[in-house]
């Protein structure tokens, strides 16, 4: 009987430990939030001119990339430089204009400005060494615009790892942004490394076609990304919520999955009065997410403060989750204040 009792005790301990582990199970859901842009453009900024002023000396350079070979030993992976290759079919002029095309298309799609005019590199008098670039009066008279977005530096440093099909692009772009009745010109730099794997580049393409696809996609990416930086834009973000085996909490999760937040909030609100303190903690935390979805960050923070105090035991992970979400919402409040200055009534 004694071994059986010991076995029974062990089983009960295991069940108890499992319950402790699964008590605070979480899942993530993706929502969209509007992020403010860098600039607070006045309402009278309606017409935008996009200009490619990358120096011709750079645009006329032959496109080149570095080729590596990869090999492995039992303990390490090595890259061996194979040399530099040139591809005359890829033109920096085309790539930089592709970047402007992507920016123009995205700006038009967002509809934040009334008109977007893409001059490409047709305004030949604007170069980095030409002070006319910083003469707003002539610039705005020439373009008949209220805002000029000027691409004045464009550099791709591409490497191809031959054996595993990876292409990396260490890119550096610089933009000048000037608008009417502002004597200052602002600079925004884009510096990033983009990695393209075999999943991004079809296997049937030749090596040169893979390079061409990678750099064209890079140019498009940087143009589209700039738009999301300078004006308000919707972006996807992940948010965490707590799950439970309780049938009502499971129903609330179904509403989350189907994006029916008000219905989920009704259930969570009732569950905050449950006799089960673990369910109360989860539902209280989840109510913060429901409040954020309704655009009420202050109420969301209040729910999190209450949720933080519910769990009396030293549950470090849970308390850190509450604090992290409070930090996110505190930043979100500042973003909403900035958005109130930027969002236009179309």
Secondary structure as UniProt FT lines:
FT   HELIX           2..22
FT   TURN            23..24
FT   STRAND          26..35
FT   TURN            43..44
FT   STRAND          47..52
FT   HELIX           56..59
FT   STRAND          62..72
FT   STRAND          77..91
FT   HELIX           92..110
FT   STRAND          115..118
FT   TURN            120..121
FT   TURN            124..125
FT   TURN            128..129
FT   HELIX           131..134
FT   HELIX           136..143
FT   STRAND          147..161
FT   TURN            162..165
FT   STRAND          166..179
FT   TURN            180..181
FT   STRAND          186..196
FT   TURN            198..200
FT   TURN            203..204
FT   HELIX           207..230
FT   STRAND          233..242
FT   HELIX           247..257
FT   TURN            258..259
FT   HELIX           261..271
FT   TURN            272..273
FT   HELIX           277..293
FT   TURN            294..295
FT   HELIX           297..310
FT   HELIX           316..342
//
